[in-house]
């Protein structure tokens, strides 16, 4: 077995992991960045749309360009990157069990930053196992990364930002989005995204859901229906659609398997996707030396993931003595303020309150330790 040592091991090379690696390396820590994919960048390289927000949050820059900038900085700072790498365990003394391109490694880290991201939720209904039913993120990967059209006529389930943005990108790729349905009585994502697909002729049916997919060997259609105030289908409201693809944009949940292995404490926060590792302002969990950032710390957007990665990288480097407390505080204040800016307004407020709940739970856990 190959044996390696590093100051900080960052697991996950998406927006949070790249940002964490950059900050830690910037202050002199020896950083190892691990990712199971064959290319780094995570969700950023599927995001061809321009980001919103301020200049600090890359407003007006397309996601894949942000990913390219982060990758260039990682390379400039000399971060060691291991791709095609599966981390299958975290053991005593922050030792990682790793398989890299078929070879086994034991990696001893002084600090570990978990930036493992999130995975798409599944929605079960009759016919949901048919070929042609897929997550909206999978469809986005097909069109924006592999340049493969998943289908010609799409039914999109879910009106959050993922459902709205991927619907528009499917149309850009040449597909027809027949209908977007949303179980809630209101659209879940930004109005600007909804307006774009409506202008393109896509109807959005709120208080609607899918009842079943049609077809024997693959999707050949779907039946949708209106929902009453108790979320039950209204008899007689069924409508059959001719579609060959059904995309599910029904939320994400954090990928927390490695965090569970460390023994850190969790709190169930539905607004952030489910069970979340408790963490403090430094993104450190209840296990000393283990940090989280990005969707594993609560499902938000790529901008928030990058800022949490910045915080985790600085805090981990500070804990190793790479920078003093005054400089660390000044740096962390910058990214805390950016996070607060992202967590304002009608969409951000819910996340801010959820994060405040997590911080309070962390304080209680620390007090009881």
ZAVEX-423421 format. One line per 3 residues: number of its first residue (from 1); for each residue x, y, z of C-alpha. Coordinates in steps of 0.5 Angstrom, whole numbers. Example, Ala and Ser with C-alpha at 12.3 -4.5 7.8 and 13.67 -1.06 7.14 Angstrom:
% ZAVEX-423421
1	25/-9/16 ~ 27/-2/14 .
//
This chain:
% ZAVEX-423421
1	0/0/0 ~ 2/7/-2 ~ 3/12/4 .
4	3/19/4 ~ 3/25/9 ~ 0/32/8 .
7	-2/38/12 ~ -9/39/9 ~ -13/34/5 .
10	-19/37/2 ~ -24/32/-1 ~ -28/34/-7 .
13	-25/39/-12 ~ -32/43/-14 ~ -33/50/-12 .
16	-32/49/-4 ~ -26/44/-5 ~ -22/49/-10 .
19	-23/55/-6 ~ -21/51/1 ~ -15/49/-3 .
22	-13/56/-5 ~ -14/59/1 ~ -10/54/5 .
25	-4/54/0 ~ -4/61/0 ~ -2/61/7 .
28	3/56/6 ~ 0/49/8 ~ 2/43/4 .
31	-5/41/1 ~ -7/35/-3 ~ -14/36/-7 .
34	-18/29/-8 ~ -24/28/-13 ~ -27/22/-15 .
37	-28/25/-22 ~ -23/25/-28 ~ -23/32/-28 .
40	-24/38/-23 ~ -29/43/-22 ~ -35/40/-20 .
43	-42/43/-21 ~ -38/49/-24 ~ -37/46/-31 .
46	-44/45/-32 ~ -46/52/-31 ~ -46/56/-37 .
49	-50/61/-35 ~ -48/68/-32 ~ -47/68/-24 .
52	-51/74/-20 ~ -49/78/-15 ~ -43/83/-14 .
55	-37/83/-17 ~ -34/79/-11 ~ -39/73/-13 .
58	-37/73/-20 ~ -43/77/-22 ~ -43/77/-30 .
61	-38/71/-31 ~ -41/64/-33 ~ -40/58/-28 .
64	-35/54/-33 ~ -30/61/-33 ~ -30/61/-26 .
67	-28/54/-25 ~ -22/55/-30 ~ -20/61/-26 .
70	-20/57/-19 ~ -16/51/-23 ~ -11/56/-25 .
73	-10/59/-18 ~ -10/52/-15 ~ -4/50/-20 .
76	0/56/-19 ~ 0/55/-12 ~ 3/48/-13 .
79	-3/44/-10 ~ -3/37/-11 ~ -9/34/-14 .
82	-11/27/-15 ~ -17/25/-19 ~ -20/19/-21 .
85	-19/18/-13 ~ -24/15/-9 ~ -24/16/-1 .
88	-27/10/2 ~ -26/11/9 ~ -23/16/15 .
91	-20/13/20 ~ -17/14/27 ~ -12/20/27 .
94	-15/23/21 ~ -12/17/16 ~ -16/17/9 .
97	-17/10/6 ~ -16/12/-2 ~ -16/8/-8 .
100	-13/12/-14 ~ -13/9/-21 ~ -13/2/-18 .
103	-8/3/-13 ~ -9/3/-5 ~ -6/9/-1 .
106	-6/11/6 ~ -6/18/7 ~ -5/21/14 .
109	-7/29/14 ~ -6/34/20 ~ -13/37/18 .
112	-19/34/13 ~ -24/39/9 ~ -30/35/7 .
115	-33/38/1 ~ -36/32/-2 ~ -42/36/-5 .
118	-49/34/-6 ~ -53/29/-10 ~ -60/29/-13 .
121	-66/27/-9 ~ -70/22/-13 ~ -78/22/-14 .
124	-82/15/-14 ~ -88/14/-18 ~ -91/9/-23 .
127	-86/8/-29 ~ -80/12/-25 ~ -75/7/-27 .
130	-76/7/-34 ~ -70/10/-39 ~ -72/17/-40 .
133	-73/19/-33 ~ -67/22/-30 ~ -65/28/-25 .
136	-64/35/-28 ~ -57/35/-26 ~ -56/29/-30 .
139	-59/32/-36 ~ -55/38/-35 ~ -48/34/-35 .
142	-50/31/-41 ~ -52/37/-45 ~ -46/42/-42 .
145	-41/37/-41 ~ -42/31/-46 ~ -46/35/-51 .
148	-51/29/-52 ~ -58/31/-52 ~ -62/27/-47 .
151	-69/27/-51 ~ -73/31/-55 ~ -79/33/-52 .
154	-78/34/-44 ~ -83/34/-38 ~ -79/38/-32 .
157	-81/37/-25 ~ -79/42/-20 ~ -79/50/-21 .
160	-73/51/-17 ~ -67/55/-20 ~ -64/48/-22 .
163	-71/46/-26 ~ -71/53/-29 ~ -64/54/-31 .
166	-63/47/-34 ~ -70/48/-38 ~ -67/54/-41 .
169	-61/50/-42 ~ -64/44/-45 ~ -68/49/-50 .
172	-61/52/-52 ~ -58/45/-54 ~ -64/44/-58 .
175	-69/40/-54 ~ -77/42/-53 ~ -79/43/-46 .
178	-86/41/-46 ~ -88/43/-39 ~ -85/45/-32 .
181	-90/43/-26 ~ -89/45/-19 ~ -92/42/-13 .
184	-92/48/-9 ~ -97/54/-11 ~ -91/58/-13 .
187	-85/58/-17 ~ -79/56/-12 ~ -73/59/-16 .
190	-72/66/-18 ~ -77/70/-22 ~ -72/72/-28 .
193	-70/65/-29 ~ -78/63/-30 ~ -79/69/-34 .
196	-74/67/-39 ~ -77/60/-40 ~ -84/63/-40 .
199	-82/68/-46 ~ -79/62/-50 ~ -86/59/-49 .
202	-86/54/-44 ~ -92/53/-39 ~ -91/53/-32 .
205	-96/49/-28 ~ -96/50/-20 ~ -100/46/-16 .
208	-99/40/-20 ~ -95/34/-20 ~ -93/28/-24 .
211	-98/22/-23 ~ -94/17/-28 ~ -90/16/-34 .
214	-92/12/-40 ~ -88/7/-44 ~ -86/0/-44 .
217	-79/0/-45 ~ -78/7/-45 ~ -81/14/-43 .
220	-87/15/-48 ~ -91/20/-45 ~ -93/22/-38 .
223	-99/24/-34 ~ -100/30/-30 ~ -105/33/-25 .
226	-107/39/-21 ~ -106/38/-13 ~ -111/41/-8 .
229	-109/45/-2 ~ -107/38/2 ~ -103/36/-4 .
232	-108/31/-6 ~ -109/30/-14 ~ -116/33/-16 .
235	-120/28/-19 ~ -121/29/-27 ~ -115/34/-27 .
238	-111/29/-31 ~ -107/31/-37 ~ -103/26/-41 .
241	-97/29/-45 ~ -93/27/-50 ~ -86/27/-48 .
244	-80/22/-49 ~ -76/25/-42 ~ -78/27/-35 .
247	-73/31/-31 ~ -73/31/-24 ~ -71/38/-21 .
250	-74/36/-14 ~ -68/38/-9 ~ -61/36/-7 .
253	-59/32/0 ~ -52/33/2 ~ -47/27/1 .
256	-45/26/8 ~ -42/19/9 ~ -35/21/10 .
259	-37/26/16 ~ -41/20/19 ~ -35/16/19 .
262	-31/21/23 ~ -37/21/29 ~ -38/28/28 .
265	-45/30/31 ~ -51/32/26 ~ -57/36/26 .
268	-63/35/21 ~ -65/41/18 ~ -70/41/12 .
271	-68/47/9 ~ -61/45/8 ~ -63/39/5 .
274	-63/34/11 ~ -58/31/16 ~ -52/37/17 .
277	-46/36/20 ~ -46/41/26 ~ -40/46/25 .
280	-38/53/28 ~ -36/60/24 ~ -30/56/22 .
283	-33/51/19 ~ -30/46/24 ~ -35/40/26 .
286	-35/37/33 ~ -29/33/31 ~ -23/37/32 .
289	-19/38/25 ~ -25/36/21 ~ -28/42/17 .
292	-34/42/12 ~ -36/47/6 ~ -41/47/1 .
295	-47/43/0 ~ -45/38/5 ~ -45/44/10 .
298	-52/45/8 ~ -55/45/0 ~ -54/53/-2 .
301	-51/55/-9 ~ -44/55/-12 ~ -43/62/-9 .
304	-44/60/-2 ~ -40/54/-3 ~ -34/58/-5 .
307	-34/63/1 ~ -35/57/6 ~ -29/54/2 .
310	-25/60/3 ~ -27/60/11 ~ -25/53/12 .
313	-19/53/8 ~ -17/60/12 ~ -19/56/19 .
316	-15/50/17 ~ -9/54/16 ~ -9/58/22 .
319	-10/52/26 ~ -3/49/24 ~ 0/56/25 .
322	1/58/18 ~ -2/65/20 ~ -3/69/26 .
325	-10/70/29 ~ -11/77/27 ~ -9/76/20 .
328	-14/70/20 ~ -19/74/23 ~ -19/80/18 .
331	-19/74/12 ~ -25/71/15 ~ -29/77/16 .
334	-28/78/9 ~ -32/72/7 ~ -36/72/13 .
337	-39/78/10 ~ -40/76/3 ~ -44/70/6 .
340	-48/74/10 ~ -49/78/3 ~ -51/72/0 .
343	-56/70/5 ~ -61/76/5 ~ -67/77/1 .
346	-73/73/0 ~ -69/67/-2 ~ -63/68/3 .
349	-67/69/9 ~ -69/62/10 ~ -62/59/9 .
352	-59/65/14 ~ -64/62/19 ~ -62/55/18 .
355	-55/56/19 ~ -56/60/25 ~ -60/54/28 .
358	-54/50/26 ~ -49/55/30 ~ -54/55/36 .
361	-54/47/36 ~ -46/47/35 ~ -45/51/41 .
364	-50/47/45 ~ -46/41/43 ~ -39/44/45 .
367	-42/46/52 ~ -44/39/53 ~ -38/36/51 .
//
